[in-house]
Amino acid sequence: MSDPTPENGNQDHLEASKAHARAAAEEMRGAATEAAREFQERAGGVAGEWKDKARTVQQEIEDYVRQNPTKSILAAAGVGFVIGLICRR
């Protein structure tokens, strides 16, 4: 007759391995969640800075156009002409 103890030992080892795998997966999930949260916070801060910079640049361009309307119109026409030439090819 065979001894049932080795089978129970294998079953215990299997259950312990499953528990360890679950614990490792939970730990990895927690670490990934924390990393995602930190990334989101940093990205939100960078996005806010870029929005502020974009507003500043937009305001500077508007001020320049108001102070130099003729130059602005000629520059826009020149850029449009160059883009037209590029698109024509």
Phi and psi in radians as a Rosetta constraint file:
Dihedral C 1 N 2 CA 2 C 2 CIRCULARHARMONIC -1.597 0.35
Dihedral N 2 CA 2 C 2 N 3 CIRCULARHARMONIC 2.683 0.35
Dihedral C 2 N 3 CA 3 C 3 CIRCULARHARMONIC -1.502 0.35
Dihedral N 3 CA 3 C 3 N 4 CIRCULARHARMONIC 2.187 0.35
Dihedral C 3 N 4 CA 4 C 4 CIRCULARHARMONIC -1.276 0.35
Dihedral N 4 CA 4 C 4 N 5 CIRCULARHARMONIC -0.197 0.35
Dihedral C 4 N 5 CA 5 C 5 CIRCULARHARMONIC -1.118 0.35
Dihedral N 5 CA 5 C 5 N 6 CIRCULARHARMONIC -0.780 0.35
Dihedral C 5 N 6 CA 6 C 6 CIRCULARHARMONIC -1.058 0.35
Dihedral N 6 CA 6 C 6 N 7 CIRCULARHARMONIC -0.617 0.35
Dihedral C 6 N 7 CA 7 C 7 CIRCULARHARMONIC -1.146 0.35
Dihedral N 7 CA 7 C 7 N 8 CIRCULARHARMONIC -0.722 0.35
Dihedral C 7 N 8 CA 8 C 8 CIRCULARHARMONIC -1.137 0.35
Dihedral N 8 CA 8 C 8 N 9 CIRCULARHARMONIC -0.644 0.35
Dihedral C 8 N 9 CA 9 C 9 CIRCULARHARMONIC -1.109 0.35
Dihedral N 9 CA 9 C 9 N 10 CIRCULARHARMONIC -0.718 0.35
Dihedral C 9 N 10 CA 10 C 10 CIRCULARHARMONIC -1.148 0.35
Dihedral N 10 CA 10 C 10 N 11 CIRCULARHARMONIC -0.712 0.35
Dihedral C 10 N 11 CA 11 C 11 CIRCULARHARMONIC -1.109 0.35
Dihedral N 11 CA 11 C 11 N 12 CIRCULARHARMONIC -0.757 0.35
Dihedral C 11 N 12 CA 12 C 12 CIRCULARHARMONIC -1.096 0.35
Dihedral N 12 CA 12 C 12 N 13 CIRCULARHARMONIC -0.732 0.35
Dihedral C 12 N 13 CA 13 C 13 CIRCULARHARMONIC -1.122 0.35
Dihedral N 13 CA 13 C 13 N 14 CIRCULARHARMONIC -0.718 0.35
Dihedral C 13 N 14 CA 14 C 14 CIRCULARHARMONIC -1.093 0.35
Dihedral N 14 CA 14 C 14 N 15 CIRCULARHARMONIC -0.786 0.35
Dihedral C 14 N 15 CA 15 C 15 CIRCULARHARMONIC -1.125 0.35
Dihedral N 15 CA 15 C 15 N 16 CIRCULARHARMONIC -0.698 0.35
Dihedral C 15 N 16 CA 16 C 16 CIRCULARHARMONIC -1.129 0.35
Dihedral N 16 CA 16 C 16 N 17 CIRCULARHARMONIC -0.682 0.35
Dihedral C 16 N 17 CA 17 C 17 CIRCULARHARMONIC -1.134 0.35
Dihedral N 17 CA 17 C 17 N 18 CIRCULARHARMONIC -0.722 0.35
Dihedral C 17 N 18 CA 18 C 18 CIRCULARHARMONIC -1.083 0.35
Dihedral N 18 CA 18 C 18 N 19 CIRCULARHARMONIC -0.772 0.35
Dihedral C 18 N 19 CA 19 C 19 CIRCULARHARMONIC -1.099 0.35
Dihedral N 19 CA 19 C 19 N 20 CIRCULARHARMONIC -0.714 0.35
Dihedral C 19 N 20 CA 20 C 20 CIRCULARHARMONIC -1.135 0.35
Dihedral N 20 CA 20 C 20 N 21 CIRCULARHARMONIC -0.735 0.35
Dihedral C 20 N 21 CA 21 C 21 CIRCULARHARMONIC -1.116 0.35
Dihedral N 21 CA 21 C 21 N 22 CIRCULARHARMONIC -0.730 0.35
Dihedral C 21 N 22 CA 22 C 22 CIRCULARHARMONIC -1.087 0.35
Dihedral N 22 CA 22 C 22 N 23 CIRCULARHARMONIC -0.760 0.35
Dihedral C 22 N 23 CA 23 C 23 CIRCULARHARMONIC -1.112 0.35
Dihedral N 23 CA 23 C 23 N 24 CIRCULARHARMONIC -0.728 0.35
Dihedral C 23 N 24 CA 24 C 24 CIRCULARHARMONIC -1.140 0.35
Dihedral N 24 CA 24 C 24 N 25 CIRCULARHARMONIC -0.720 0.35
Dihedral C 24 N 25 CA 25 C 25 CIRCULARHARMONIC -1.122 0.35
Dihedral N 25 CA 25 C 25 N 26 CIRCULARHARMONIC -0.713 0.35
Dihedral C 25 N 26 CA 26 C 26 CIRCULARHARMONIC -1.139 0.35
Dihedral N 26 CA 26 C 26 N 27 CIRCULARHARMONIC -0.701 0.35
Dihedral C 26 N 27 CA 27 C 27 CIRCULARHARMONIC -1.124 0.35
Dihedral N 27 CA 27 C 27 N 28 CIRCULARHARMONIC -0.739 0.35
Dihedral C 27 N 28 CA 28 C 28 CIRCULARHARMONIC -1.146 0.35
Dihedral N 28 CA 28 C 28 N 29 CIRCULARHARMONIC -0.691 0.35
Dihedral C 28 N 29 CA 29 C 29 CIRCULARHARMONIC -1.088 0.35
Dihedral N 29 CA 29 C 29 N 30 CIRCULARHARMONIC -0.750 0.35
Dihedral C 29 N 30 CA 30 C 30 CIRCULARHARMONIC -1.111 0.35
Dihedral N 30 CA 30 C 30 N 31 CIRCULARHARMONIC -0.732 0.35
Dihedral C 30 N 31 CA 31 C 31 CIRCULARHARMONIC -1.137 0.35
Dihedral N 31 CA 31 C 31 N 32 CIRCULARHARMONIC -0.718 0.35
Dihedral C 31 N 32 CA 32 C 32 CIRCULARHARMONIC -1.144 0.35
Dihedral N 32 CA 32 C 32 N 33 CIRCULARHARMONIC -0.698 0.35
Dihedral C 32 N 33 CA 33 C 33 CIRCULARHARMONIC -1.101 0.35
Dihedral N 33 CA 33 C 33 N 34 CIRCULARHARMONIC -0.756 0.35
Dihedral C 33 N 34 CA 34 C 34 CIRCULARHARMONIC -1.130 0.35
Dihedral N 34 CA 34 C 34 N 35 CIRCULARHARMONIC -0.744 0.35
Dihedral C 34 N 35 CA 35 C 35 CIRCULARHARMONIC -1.099 0.35
Dihedral N 35 CA 35 C 35 N 36 CIRCULARHARMONIC -0.716 0.35
Dihedral C 35 N 36 CA 36 C 36 CIRCULARHARMONIC -1.130 0.35
Dihedral N 36 CA 36 C 36 N 37 CIRCULARHARMONIC -0.700 0.35
Dihedral C 36 N 37 CA 37 C 37 CIRCULARHARMONIC -1.115 0.35
Dihedral N 37 CA 37 C 37 N 38 CIRCULARHARMONIC -0.779 0.35
Dihedral C 37 N 38 CA 38 C 38 CIRCULARHARMONIC -1.094 0.35
Dihedral N 38 CA 38 C 38 N 39 CIRCULARHARMONIC -0.739 0.35
Dihedral C 38 N 39 CA 39 C 39 CIRCULARHARMONIC -1.079 0.35
Dihedral N 39 CA 39 C 39 N 40 CIRCULARHARMONIC -0.743 0.35
Dihedral C 39 N 40 CA 40 C 40 CIRCULARHARMONIC -1.087 0.35
Dihedral N 40 CA 40 C 40 N 41 CIRCULARHARMONIC -0.737 0.35
Dihedral C 40 N 41 CA 41 C 41 CIRCULARHARMONIC -1.105 0.35
Dihedral N 41 CA 41 C 41 N 42 CIRCULARHARMONIC -0.796 0.35
Dihedral C 41 N 42 CA 42 C 42 CIRCULARHARMONIC -1.142 0.35
Dihedral N 42 CA 42 C 42 N 43 CIRCULARHARMONIC -0.746 0.35
Dihedral C 42 N 43 CA 43 C 43 CIRCULARHARMONIC -1.110 0.35
Dihedral N 43 CA 43 C 43 N 44 CIRCULARHARMONIC -0.670 0.35
Dihedral C 43 N 44 CA 44 C 44 CIRCULARHARMONIC -1.110 0.35
Dihedral N 44 CA 44 C 44 N 45 CIRCULARHARMONIC -0.687 0.35
Dihedral C 44 N 45 CA 45 C 45 CIRCULARHARMONIC -1.149 0.35
Dihedral N 45 CA 45 C 45 N 46 CIRCULARHARMONIC -0.742 0.35
Dihedral C 45 N 46 CA 46 C 46 CIRCULARHARMONIC -1.156 0.35
Dihedral N 46 CA 46 C 46 N 47 CIRCULARHARMONIC -0.719 0.35
Dihedral C 46 N 47 CA 47 C 47 CIRCULARHARMONIC -1.078 0.35
Dihedral N 47 CA 47 C 47 N 48 CIRCULARHARMONIC -0.702 0.35
Dihedral C 47 N 48 CA 48 C 48 CIRCULARHARMONIC -1.103 0.35
Dihedral N 48 CA 48 C 48 N 49 CIRCULARHARMONIC -0.716 0.35
Dihedral C 48 N 49 CA 49 C 49 CIRCULARHARMONIC -1.114 0.35
Dihedral N 49 CA 49 C 49 N 50 CIRCULARHARMONIC -0.747 0.35
Dihedral C 49 N 50 CA 50 C 50 CIRCULARHARMONIC -1.153 0.35
Dihedral N 50 CA 50 C 50 N 51 CIRCULARHARMONIC -0.639 0.35
Dihedral C 50 N 51 CA 51 C 51 CIRCULARHARMONIC -1.095 0.35
Dihedral N 51 CA 51 C 51 N 52 CIRCULARHARMONIC -0.760 0.35
Dihedral C 51 N 52 CA 52 C 52 CIRCULARHARMONIC -1.088 0.35
Dihedral N 52 CA 52 C 52 N 53 CIRCULARHARMONIC -0.768 0.35
Dihedral C 52 N 53 CA 53 C 53 CIRCULARHARMONIC -1.103 0.35
Dihedral N 53 CA 53 C 53 N 54 CIRCULARHARMONIC -0.714 0.35
Dihedral C 53 N 54 CA 54 C 54 CIRCULARHARMONIC -1.117 0.35
Dihedral N 54 CA 54 C 54 N 55 CIRCULARHARMONIC -0.718 0.35
Dihedral C 54 N 55 CA 55 C 55 CIRCULARHARMONIC -1.098 0.35
Dihedral N 55 CA 55 C 55 N 56 CIRCULARHARMONIC -0.721 0.35
Dihedral C 55 N 56 CA 56 C 56 CIRCULARHARMONIC -1.100 0.35
Dihedral N 56 CA 56 C 56 N 57 CIRCULARHARMONIC -0.801 0.35
Dihedral C 56 N 57 CA 57 C 57 CIRCULARHARMONIC -1.108 0.35
Dihedral N 57 CA 57 C 57 N 58 CIRCULARHARMONIC -0.746 0.35
Dihedral C 57 N 58 CA 58 C 58 CIRCULARHARMONIC -1.049 0.35
Dihedral N 58 CA 58 C 58 N 59 CIRCULARHARMONIC -0.765 0.35
Dihedral C 58 N 59 CA 59 C 59 CIRCULARHARMONIC -1.116 0.35
Dihedral N 59 CA 59 C 59 N 60 CIRCULARHARMONIC -0.712 0.35
Dihedral C 59 N 60 CA 60 C 60 CIRCULARHARMONIC -1.121 0.35
Dihedral N 60 CA 60 C 60 N 61 CIRCULARHARMONIC -0.691 0.35
Dihedral C 60 N 61 CA 61 C 61 CIRCULARHARMONIC -1.160 0.35
Dihedral N 61 CA 61 C 61 N 62 CIRCULARHARMONIC -0.764 0.35
Dihedral C 61 N 62 CA 62 C 62 CIRCULARHARMONIC -1.057 0.35
Dihedral N 62 CA 62 C 62 N 63 CIRCULARHARMONIC -0.741 0.35
Dihedral C 62 N 63 CA 63 C 63 CIRCULARHARMONIC -1.102 0.35
Dihedral N 63 CA 63 C 63 N 64 CIRCULARHARMONIC -0.738 0.35
Dihedral C 63 N 64 CA 64 C 64 CIRCULARHARMONIC -1.099 0.35
Dihedral N 64 CA 64 C 64 N 65 CIRCULARHARMONIC -0.756 0.35
Dihedral C 64 N 65 CA 65 C 65 CIRCULARHARMONIC -1.119 0.35
Dihedral N 65 CA 65 C 65 N 66 CIRCULARHARMONIC -0.694 0.35
Dihedral C 65 N 66 CA 66 C 66 CIRCULARHARMONIC -1.148 0.35
Dihedral N 66 CA 66 C 66 N 67 CIRCULARHARMONIC -0.634 0.35
Dihedral C 66 N 67 CA 67 C 67 CIRCULARHARMONIC -1.401 0.35
Dihedral N 67 CA 67 C 67 N 68 CIRCULARHARMONIC -0.475 0.35
Dihedral C 67 N 68 CA 68 C 68 CIRCULARHARMONIC -2.336 0.35
Dihedral N 68 CA 68 C 68 N 69 CIRCULARHARMONIC 1.184 0.35
Dihedral C 68 N 69 CA 69 C 69 CIRCULARHARMONIC -1.158 0.35
Dihedral N 69 CA 69 C 69 N 70 CIRCULARHARMONIC -0.661 0.35
Dihedral C 69 N 70 CA 70 C 70 CIRCULARHARMONIC -1.169 0.35
Dihedral N 70 CA 70 C 70 N 71 CIRCULARHARMONIC -0.826 0.35
Dihedral C 70 N 71 CA 71 C 71 CIRCULARHARMONIC -1.041 0.35
Dihedral N 71 CA 71 C 71 N 72 CIRCULARHARMONIC -0.701 0.35
Dihedral C 71 N 72 CA 72 C 72 CIRCULARHARMONIC -1.125 0.35
Dihedral N 72 CA 72 C 72 N 73 CIRCULARHARMONIC -0.746 0.35
Dihedral C 72 N 73 CA 73 C 73 CIRCULARHARMONIC -1.154 0.35
Dihedral N 73 CA 73 C 73 N 74 CIRCULARHARMONIC -0.751 0.35
Dihedral C 73 N 74 CA 74 C 74 CIRCULARHARMONIC -1.140 0.35
Dihedral N 74 CA 74 C 74 N 75 CIRCULARHARMONIC -0.696 0.35
Dihedral C 74 N 75 CA 75 C 75 CIRCULARHARMONIC -1.135 0.35
Dihedral N 75 CA 75 C 75 N 76 CIRCULARHARMONIC -0.748 0.35
Dihedral C 75 N 76 CA 76 C 76 CIRCULARHARMONIC -1.114 0.35
Dihedral N 76 CA 76 C 76 N 77 CIRCULARHARMONIC -0.704 0.35
Dihedral C 76 N 77 CA 77 C 77 CIRCULARHARMONIC -1.130 0.35
Dihedral N 77 CA 77 C 77 N 78 CIRCULARHARMONIC -0.725 0.35
Dihedral C 77 N 78 CA 78 C 78 CIRCULARHARMONIC -1.094 0.35
Dihedral N 78 CA 78 C 78 N 79 CIRCULARHARMONIC -0.770 0.35
Dihedral C 78 N 79 CA 79 C 79 CIRCULARHARMONIC -1.117 0.35
Dihedral N 79 CA 79 C 79 N 80 CIRCULARHARMONIC -0.744 0.35
Dihedral C 79 N 80 CA 80 C 80 CIRCULARHARMONIC -1.076 0.35
Dihedral N 80 CA 80 C 80 N 81 CIRCULARHARMONIC -0.702 0.35
Dihedral C 80 N 81 CA 81 C 81 CIRCULARHARMONIC -1.107 0.35
Dihedral N 81 CA 81 C 81 N 82 CIRCULARHARMONIC -0.792 0.35
Dihedral C 81 N 82 CA 82 C 82 CIRCULARHARMONIC -1.118 0.35
Dihedral N 82 CA 82 C 82 N 83 CIRCULARHARMONIC -0.757 0.35
Dihedral C 82 N 83 CA 83 C 83 CIRCULARHARMONIC -1.102 0.35
Dihedral N 83 CA 83 C 83 N 84 CIRCULARHARMONIC -0.680 0.35
Dihedral C 83 N 84 CA 84 C 84 CIRCULARHARMONIC -1.074 0.35
Dihedral N 84 CA 84 C 84 N 85 CIRCULARHARMONIC -0.734 0.35
Dihedral C 84 N 85 CA 85 C 85 CIRCULARHARMONIC -1.119 0.35
Dihedral N 85 CA 85 C 85 N 86 CIRCULARHARMONIC -0.721 0.35
Dihedral C 85 N 86 CA 86 C 86 CIRCULARHARMONIC -1.142 0.35
Dihedral N 86 CA 86 C 86 N 87 CIRCULARHARMONIC -0.749 0.35
Dihedral C 86 N 87 CA 87 C 87 CIRCULARHARMONIC -1.230 0.35
Dihedral N 87 CA 87 C 87 N 88 CIRCULARHARMONIC -0.423 0.35
Dihedral C 87 N 88 CA 88 C 88 CIRCULARHARMONIC -1.205 0.35
Dihedral N 88 CA 88 C 88 N 89 CIRCULARHARMONIC -0.526 0.35
